[in-house]
Amino acid sequence: MRLPTGLRARLVITFTLVAVAASVMVATIGFELAKAALVKRAEDSAVDLVTRELGRITFPVGALRQGEAPPDSRQLQSLANLLNGPGRSVVIEYDDQTIADGPLTLADVPHELHGQARGGVVKQRRIVKGELYVIVGAEVYRKNGPLPGATGLRAFVFFPLGDEERQLTMLKGTLTQGGAVIVLVALGVALVSARSVLLPVRRLSAAAQALGEGRLDTRLPVHGQDELADLTRRFNDAAAALELSVSELRSLEAMSRRFVADVSHELRTPLTAMTAVADMLSEEAERLPEAPAEAVRLVLREIVRLRELVEHLIEISRFDAGTATLNLEPVNVAEAIHDSLEVRGWSERVSVSAALGLTAGLDPRRFDVIVANLVGNALKHGQEPVLVSARSTDNGLEVKVRDHGKGIPADAIAHVFDRFFKAGAGRARSGGSGLGLAIARANVHLHGGTISVRQQRPGTLFTVWIPQR
């Protein structure tokens, strides 16, 4: 059975269990005290009655003195009548005479009680024939005269305890009903108390959720001077500090984005001039000596890399600023992939598997960037053959790009889409900008899709899924 884990349920259960335990303990103690009092009263009453009636005997008892006659059966029956009453049984024993007045006889008298009765008045509770009795036994003693002592006359009286049992049964029912009422009252008090205790906690939980959702101006009213009020004040202080810190961070982030965007745009002008000069130098590189020619080629490669980095930074700054837009139109997926590869001169190095009639709603420019960045990454850092496949699923378009290289280390899989991340020391000086996969992921997310990477044997597999609207 699953136990409740909520604070409210635990408070209510604990409070109710304490109330139940207290009620049971009080009821048990009360019942035992009442039971002891009733039984003692019944026993004392029985002993008093037997002692009183035996003390009133007027006929001669016992042949202890010469000339005394023993009691006859009529006198013994008269004594039995005095001791008898509703529901009782009386047994009178004298020498070989036994008088039984009632349904019980001498055989029903316990042996130990029969023997103890010779020493005075004794009592014992015993169930006889399915009913509870207090059995009082006593032997009549001569108190006056020259020869006091036992007379040989013994009386045993069975006092029924049926009335006391019924009273105890009624008391048990009353205590049970009272305990049930106390438990119900305790349950109601527990619910009210739990609500009063947990209401501020719920407010704190809702406020914390609001903070997590970005509503940093969330504050709570402070009531009272208890621990919950102190906790509420601390929450408000923490929320105010968090709002200030986030505001500062957002301001710094906005400044950083503007800086990257401004620098990237400013670099475009000198890059354009450098590219024009580089084109002229590339035409003359073949006629230059070997050392100057190699220097020219190095400059050309770095200019191309710098231009790619600037373009990527400008693209990233658009995503960061939230200005990137999506222009969807029906696109023939196979033709779009072939065009992207052909423009970059990769058609001979990459195999494509896609149905010629496969059409999807895409932004053509952004889909081209996705394919180009994934395939370019596979060609630069993987190993041929590079395979590109596309197919339609039940609810979208799935595009896969796989190479057959050494693959990405397991500890780098989770970071391949991070900006400027390059897996392995050997790739730190590669020609990439470190932004290609980040840009590919941003374009996939702009389409509302997902992108993932998995290790293969051999190589790496990138999977893009784009929903179709």
DAVENQUI-V993535 format. One record per residue. N is the residue number from 1. RES is the residue in one small letter. PSI is psi in degrees with one decimal (* if undefined). OMEGA is omega in whole degrees, 0 to 359 (NA if undefined). Layout:
[[N RES PSI OMEGA] [N RES PSI OMEGA]]
This chain:
[[1 m 132.9 181] [2 r 125.1 180] [3 l 146.4 178] [4 p 139.1 183] [5 t -10.5 181] [6 g 147.0 180] [7 l -40.4 179] [8 r -48.4 181] [9 a -41.6 180] [10 r -40.3 178] [11 l -46.1 181] [12 v -44.2 181] [13 i -44.0 180] [14 t -47.4 181] [15 f -43.2 181] [16 t -41.5 179] [17 l -40.2 177] [18 v -43.0 179] [19 a -42.2 179] [20 v -46.8 181] [21 a -44.0 179] [22 a -42.1 180] [23 s -44.2 180] [24 v -42.7 181] [25 m -46.5 180] [26 v -43.5 181] [27 a -41.0 180] [28 t -46.5 179] [29 i -45.3 179] [30 g -41.1 180] [31 f -43.8 180] [32 e -39.4 178] [33 l -43.8 179] [34 a -40.1 179] [35 k -46.1 180] [36 a -40.4 180] [37 a -43.4 180] [38 l -45.3 181] [39 v -42.4 180] [40 k -40.7 179] [41 r -42.5 180] [42 a -42.3 180] [43 e -44.9 180] [44 d -41.2 178] [45 s -41.4 180] [46 a -45.1 180] [47 v -43.5 179] [48 d -43.0 182] [49 l -46.2 181] [50 v -44.3 181] [51 t -41.5 182] [52 r -45.7 183] [53 e -37.2 178] [54 l -29.9 179] [55 g -13.4 181] [56 r 6.0 182] [57 i 129.8 182] [58 t -18.7 182] [59 f 155.7 180] [60 p 136.1 181] [61 v 122.6 172] [62 g 141.6 177] [63 a 54.3 181] [64 l -21.0 178] [65 r 148.0 182] [66 q 132.8 180] [67 g -11.5 178] [68 e 137.5 179] [69 a 140.4 177] [70 p 156.6 179] [71 p 144.4 178] [72 d 177.3 183] [73 s -32.8 178] [74 r -43.0 180] [75 q -39.8 178] [76 l -39.4 178] [77 q -36.9 177] [78 s -40.8 177] [79 l -39.0 179] [80 a -38.2 179] [81 n -36.9 178] [82 l -37.4 182] [83 l -18.2 185] [84 n 164.2 179] [85 g -175.5 182] [86 p 124.7 176] [87 g -4.6 184] [88 r 162.9 170] [89 s 136.2 183] [90 v 135.1 177] [91 v 120.7 178] [92 i 129.0 183] [93 e 129.2 176] [94 y 113.3 184] [95 d -118.6 181] [96 d 6.6 178] [97 q 137.3 177] [98 t 123.3 177] [99 i 122.7 178] [100 a 116.4 180] [101 d 96.6 182] [102 g 178.6 184] [103 p -17.5 183] [104 l 150.1 185] [105 t -177.3 179] [106 l -27.5 179] [107 a -22.0 180] [108 d -5.8 178] [109 v 125.3 179] [110 p 144.4 183] [111 h -42.2 181] [112 e -36.5 178] [113 l -37.7 179] [114 h -40.5 179] [115 g -38.0 182] [116 q -23.0 183] [117 a -19.4 179] [118 r -19.1 182] [119 g -3.1 181] [120 g -161.2 181] [121 v 126.6 179] [122 v 161.3 181] [123 k 157.2 179] [124 q 137.8 175] [125 r 133.3 183] [126 r 140.3 174] [127 i 119.3 181] [128 v 121.7 179] [129 k 41.3 174] [130 g 1.0 180] [131 e 150.1 181] [132 l 129.8 180] [133 y 154.4 163] [134 v 117.7 182] [135 i 120.5 179] [136 v 125.3 179] [137 g 143.9 180] [138 a 149.2 174] [139 e 138.7 182] [140 v 128.6 179] [141 y 143.0 175] [142 r 121.8 183] [143 k -21.3 182] [144 n 164.3 178] [145 g 170.8 183] [146 p -22.4 182] [147 l 75.2 178] [148 p 153.0 177] [149 g -172.6 182] [150 a 143.2 182] [151 t -13.8 183] [152 g -3.6 179] [153 l 118.8 180] [154 r 143.1 179] [155 a 138.3 177] [156 f 123.0 183] [157 v 127.6 178] [158 f 110.0 178] [159 f 117.7 180] [160 p 144.6 178] [161 l 25.7 181] [162 g -42.9 180] [163 d -42.9 180] [164 e -39.5 178] [165 e -41.3 179] [166 r -39.4 177] [167 q -40.9 179] [168 l -37.3 177] [169 t -43.9 177] [170 m -40.3 179] [171 l -40.4 178] [172 k -43.2 178] [173 g -41.7 179] [174 t -43.7 179] [175 l -37.4 178] [176 t -45.6 178] [177 q -42.1 178] [178 g -39.5 177] [179 g -40.2 178] [180 a -41.7 178] [181 v -42.1 179] [182 i -40.4 179] [183 v -42.4 179] [184 l -42.7 178] [185 v -42.5 179] [186 a -39.1 178] [187 l -43.5 177] [188 g -43.9 178] [189 v -38.8 180] [190 a -42.2 179] [191 l -43.9 180] [192 v -43.1 180] [193 s -42.7 179] [194 a -38.7 179] [195 r -43.3 181] [196 s -32.4 179] [197 v -40.1 187] [198 l -16.7 180] [199 l -47.4 176] [200 p -33.4 179] [201 v -40.9 178] [202 r -40.5 178] [203 r -40.6 177] [204 l -40.1 179] [205 s -44.6 179] [206 a -38.7 179] [207 a -40.2 178] [208 a -39.7 177] [209 q -40.1 178] [210 a -39.7 176] [211 l -42.7 179] [212 g -28.4 178] [213 e 1.7 174] [214 g -2.2 179] [215 r 81.2 188] [216 l -9.7 178] [217 d 10.8 181] [218 t 129.3 177] [219 r 160.1 181] [220 l 143.1 175] [221 p 144.0 181] [222 v 124.3 179] [223 h 128.7 174] [224 g -171.8 183] [225 q 18.5 183] [226 d -172.6 183] [227 e -37.1 179] [228 l -36.7 176] [229 a -40.1 177] [230 d -40.3 177] [231 l -39.9 178] [232 t -42.3 178] [233 r -43.0 179] [234 r -38.0 177] [235 f -45.1 179] [236 n -41.1 178] [237 d -43.3 179] [238 a -40.0 179] [239 a -40.2 179] [240 a -43.0 178] [241 a -39.7 179] [242 l -42.1 179] [243 e -41.3 179] [244 l -44.3 181] [245 s -42.8 181] [246 v -38.2 178] [247 s -43.4 178] [248 e -42.3 180] [249 l -39.8 179] [250 r -38.5 178] [251 s -44.7 178] [252 l -38.3 179] [253 e -42.4 178] [254 a -41.4 178] [255 m -40.7 180] [256 s -42.7 179] [257 r -43.7 179] [258 r -38.6 180] [259 f -46.9 180] [260 v -44.0 180] [261 a -43.3 181] [262 d -44.4 180] [263 v -41.7 181] [264 s -43.4 180] [265 h -37.2 179] [266 e -31.5 180] [267 l -17.1 182] [268 r -41.6 183] [269 t -53.4 178] [270 p -30.9 179] [271 l -37.9 178] [272 t -44.0 179] [273 a -42.5 180] [274 m -37.1 179] [275 t -41.5 178] [276 a -44.1 179] [277 v -39.1 180] [278 a -37.7 178] [279 d -39.8 178] [280 m -41.3 180] [281 l -34.8 181] [282 s -31.3 179] [283 e -27.5 181] [284 e -8.4 186] [285 a -33.7 183] [286 e -23.8 182] [287 r -1.7 179] [288 l 159.0 173] [289 p 165.7 188] [290 e -47.4 183] [291 a -50.7 176] [292 p -35.6 180] [293 a -41.7 179] [294 e -36.5 177] [295 a -40.0 179] [296 v -43.4 180] [297 r -39.3 178] [298 l -43.3 179] [299 v -40.9 180] [300 l -43.9 179] [301 r -42.2 181] [302 e -32.6 177] [303 i -41.6 177] [304 v -43.1 180] [305 r -41.9 180] [306 l -39.0 179] [307 r -40.7 177] [308 e -41.7 180] [309 l -43.0 180] [310 v -43.1 179] [311 e -40.2 179] [312 h -40.3 179] [313 l -40.1 178] [314 i -41.4 179] [315 e -43.9 179] [316 i -39.5 181] [317 s -30.7 177] [318 r -42.9 178] [319 f -42.7 180] [320 d -36.4 181] [321 a -8.6 180] [322 g 20.2 182] [323 t -2.7 179] [324 a 131.4 183] [325 t 160.0 182] [326 l 121.7 180] [327 n 95.0 184] [328 l 144.6 174] [329 e 157.5 178] [330 p 126.5 184] [331 v 133.1 172] [332 n 110.3 190] [333 v -45.5 182] [334 a -44.9 180] [335 e -38.8 180] [336 a -40.0 179] [337 i -45.5 180] [338 h -41.5 180] [339 d -41.6 180] [340 s -40.4 179] [341 l -39.4 183] [342 e -41.0 180] [343 v -33.7 183] [344 r 2.7 176] [345 g 28.1 183] [346 w 4.4 187] [347 s -35.7 183] [348 e -15.3 185] [349 r -9.0 186] [350 v 135.1 177] [351 s 137.7 183] [352 v 133.4 176] [353 s 102.6 181] [354 a 139.4 178] [355 a 138.0 184] [356 l -29.2 182] [357 g 9.9 182] [358 l 118.1 182] [359 t 142.8 179] [360 a 154.4 176] [361 g 107.3 185] [362 l 162.6 166] [363 d 110.8 188] [364 p -42.6 183] [365 r -42.9 183] [366 r -34.6 175] [367 f -37.7 176] [368 d -39.9 179] [369 v -40.4 179] [370 i -51.5 182] [371 v -45.8 183] [372 a -43.0 181] [373 n -41.2 179] [374 l -45.2 179] [375 v -41.6 178] [376 g -40.0 178] [377 n -41.1 180] [378 a -39.4 181] [379 l -35.9 182] [380 k -42.5 190] [381 h -7.2 178] [382 g -145.7 181] [383 q 139.0 180] [384 e 153.3 7] [385 p 147.9 175] [386 v 129.1 184] [387 l 134.5 175] [388 v 125.9 179] [389 s 149.5 179] [390 a 139.4 178] [391 r 158.9 179] [392 s 132.7 176] [393 t -177.0 182] [394 d -32.2 185] [395 n 22.3 179] [396 g -168.6 180] [397 l 133.0 179] [398 e 124.8 179] [399 v 130.8 180] [400 k 139.7 177] [401 v 121.7 182] [402 r 137.7 171] [403 d 176.8 182] [404 h 38.6 179] [405 g -157.6 181] [406 k -19.2 180] [407 g 170.0 180] [408 i 134.9 178] [409 p 147.8 183] [410 a -35.4 182] [411 d -8.0 180] [412 a -9.1 183] [413 i -41.8 185] [414 a -9.4 186] [415 h 6.1 187] [416 v -23.8 180] [417 f 3.3 177] [418 d 150.1 180] [419 r 136.1 177] [420 f 18.7 177] [421 f 132.8 178] [422 k 120.3 184] [423 a 125.2 176] [424 g 146.8 181] [425 a -30.6 182] [426 g -18.7 182] [427 r -5.0 182] [428 a -26.2 181] [429 r 16.9 181] [430 s 171.0 185] [431 g -5.2 181] [432 g 163.3 179] [433 s -16.3 184] [434 g 7.3 183] [435 l -6.4 186] [436 g -50.1 181] [437 l -33.6 177] [438 a -40.4 178] [439 i -40.0 178] [440 a -44.8 179] [441 r -41.4 180] [442 a -39.4 179] [443 n -36.2 176] [444 v -44.9 179] [445 h -33.3 177] [446 l -31.0 175] [447 h -7.6 184] [448 g 16.7 183] [449 g -167.8 180] [450 t 156.6 176] [451 i 137.5 182] [452 s 163.9 180] [453 v 140.8 178] [454 r 148.9 175] [455 q 144.5 176] [456 q 170.6 177] [457 r 93.1 2] [458 p 175.3 170] [459 g -165.2 184] [460 t 143.3 180] [461 l 122.1 173] [462 f 133.6 181] [463 t 126.1 179] [464 v 131.9 175] [465 w 126.7 181] [466 i 121.6 179] [467 p 153.2 178] [468 q 125.8 183] [469 r * NA]]
